[in-house]
Amino acid sequence: MDIRAGVIVIALFSIVGAYFSIRAAVKNMQTARKLSFYSLRKRHNAAAWRLLFFTIILLGFAYWLPTSGEQVIYRVFPPSLTPSLTPTITLTPTITLTPTITLTPTLTLTPSVSDTPTLTTTPFLPLAIEALFAGPVTPNPDSVFTAIQFSTEFDGVNPINPKTVFELPITTMYGGFDYNNTQPGVQWTALWYRNGQLVCFETEPWREEWGTGGIGGYTECATPIDGWQAGQYEVQIFMGYEWKVVGRFTVLESLITPSPTGTPDLSTPSETPTP
């Protein structure tokens, strides 16, 4: 139990104690009215007033504890910070173009997609995705996932001919992975980003038939927002609120590099004799 839960429990016990205290005070007052002896009646009334005063103290304590008392407790027992994992970006060269003929350039071609990676923060779950959770969010801390392999075809076990660079058009993209030490029922989530914008996702409790470990796990995206477009894509996988693995791939308009226009002049200049 953390400090927040403990504060709420103590406040609830204070309210319950105030309830029983006010009941005892009312009962003492009712008993005092029925007594004919002044000393006994006075004693019961005094006990009733003490119980009423104790009730006020309990109610005030129950109000103060969650509003101001929790901050006082945190100053006495400061919470320890939990370091978060920061993914390491690995650059993978994709295509190396070898020039076959050198011409004097007349036109500079600007690529539509830059290969320069951009640094991203630690992956996190958007609030809109958390609102869709239907299962437990506390995973096995020893659960692991392998690197995600991407392909436009999946045979039910592994992606077929996985790559990191793809060419439009694309119908469905699959991200395959292996897993171990997973717990059935725990909510898992896959987020698909294009140039930093969420375009596709899936989230559901981990199914019993998937087991606690195996091969052939995958996430797929068939209808991203605004359709498949050229850009840098990133897939993030979570178990509960815990980030597990990140995979990246690139989609280009075309893998064919436009050839330079113009025909080189290979004729030999003629010499004009000087008279």
Summary of the structure (lengths in Angstrom):
residues: 275
radius of gyration: 35.1
end to end distance: 107.2
largest distance: 153.7
contacts: 644
relative contact order: 0.13
helix: 28%
strand: 24%
